[in-house]
Amino acid sequence: MVLYAMRELTRQSFEPLSGLAELSQHAVNFWGGSVTWLPGVRETGAALDLFTRLTKDYGKPAFAIDQVLARGERVAVTETVLIDEPFCRLLHFHKNMSDPARAFCWWPRSQATSPRCCVRR
């Protein structure tokens, strides 16, 4: 928990610098080819772009799974949060089928094997 608090503090402290770096990057890109002959302009633009991307806060996309096709019929899906931690959320997707016995497949869909399992000695 302490590491997450330190990460958040660092991210929030870099937020004004990130905005300034993004503004500076746009200024460098605006002048484009007219100032690229100056030494260090392209490198500065690249460094500002990298700093902006590293300090930007990206949101997590939603899964948005409302229904699935299960055994030939459309089935509603409910999403339940099992564990909610600062760095992760463990989600459980439940198929709301009319017959609960049909919700489970009793055969494997695919078989994953290691290369050594087929070696005979």
C-alpha positions in Angstrom: 0.0 0.0 0.0 2.9 2.3 0.7 4.3 1.8 -2.8 1.0 2.7 -4.4 0.8 5.9 -2.3 4.3 6.8 -3.4 3.4 6.1 -7.0 0.3 8.3 -6.8 2.3 11.1 -5.1 4.9 11.0 -7.9 2.3 10.9 -10.6 0.5 13.9 -9.1 3.7 15.9 -8.7 4.6 15.3 -12.3 1.2 16.3 -13.6 2.0 20.1 -14.0 5.4 19.2 -15.6 3.6 16.8 -18.0 1.3 19.6 -19.1 4.3 22.0 -19.6 6.2 19.3 -21.6 3.1 18.7 -23.8 2.8 22.4 -24.5 6.5 22.6 -25.3 6.3 19.6 -27.5 3.4 21.2 -29.5 5.5 24.3 -29.9 8.5 22.4 -31.2 6.2 20.4 -33.6 4.5 23.6 -34.7 7.7 25.2 -35.9 8.5 21.9 -37.7 11.2 22.0 -40.4 12.1 25.6 -39.9 14.0 25.0 -36.7 15.1 21.4 -37.0 18.5 22.5 -38.4 19.3 23.9 -34.9 21.3 21.4 -32.8 19.2 19.5 -30.3 15.8 20.5 -31.5 14.7 17.1 -32.7 16.2 15.4 -29.6 14.4 17.9 -27.4 11.1 17.2 -29.2 11.6 13.4 -28.8 12.5 13.8 -25.1 9.4 16.0 -24.5 7.2 13.4 -26.3 8.6 10.6 -24.2 8.2 12.5 -20.9 4.6 13.3 -21.9 3.7 9.7 -22.7 5.4 8.4 -19.5 3.7 10.8 -17.2 0.2 10.7 -18.8 -2.5 8.9 -16.8 -4.2 6.3 -19.0 -7.6 5.1 -18.0 -8.6 1.5 -17.9 -11.0 0.4 -20.7 -14.3 -1.2 -19.7 -15.0 -4.8 -20.8 -18.6 -4.1 -21.8 -19.6 -7.7 -22.1 -23.4 -7.7 -22.0 -24.2 -11.0 -23.6 -22.5 -14.0 -25.1 -23.4 -16.9 -27.4 -23.4 -20.1 -25.2 -24.5 -23.4 -26.7 -26.4 -21.7 -29.5 -28.4 -19.2 -27.4 -27.8 -15.6 -26.4 -27.1 -15.4 -22.6 -26.8 -12.3 -20.4 -23.6 -11.8 -18.5 -23.1 -10.1 -15.2 -19.8 -8.7 -14.0 -18.9 -9.0 -10.4 -15.8 -7.5 -8.7 -14.3 -10.1 -6.4 -11.2 -8.2 -5.3 -10.6 -4.5 -5.6 -7.0 -3.4 -5.0 -5.3 -0.2 -6.1 -3.3 -1.9 -8.9 -5.8 -4.5 -10.0 -9.4 -5.6 -9.9 -10.3 -9.3 -10.1 -13.5 -9.6 -12.1 -15.9 -12.6 -12.4 -18.2 -12.9 -15.4 -21.3 -15.0 -14.7 -23.5 -16.4 -17.5 -27.2 -16.0 -16.5 -28.5 -19.2 -18.1 -32.0 -20.6 -17.5 -30.5 -24.1 -16.9 -27.4 -23.8 -14.6 -26.3 -27.3 -15.6 -25.8 -26.1 -19.2 -23.6 -23.2 -18.2 -20.5 -25.4 -17.8 -18.7 -27.3 -20.5 -17.5 -30.6 -19.4 -15.0 -31.2 -22.2 -11.8 -29.2 -22.8 -12.0 -26.7 -25.7 -8.3 -26.9 -26.4 -5.5 -29.0 -25.0 -2.2 -27.3 -24.2 0.7 -29.7 -23.8 4.4 -29.2 -23.2 6.9 -30.5 -25.7 8.4 -32.9 -23.1 5.1 -34.7 -22.5 5.3 -36.6 -25.8 8.9 -37.7 -25.5 9.2 -41.4 -24.7 12.3 -42.8 -23.1 
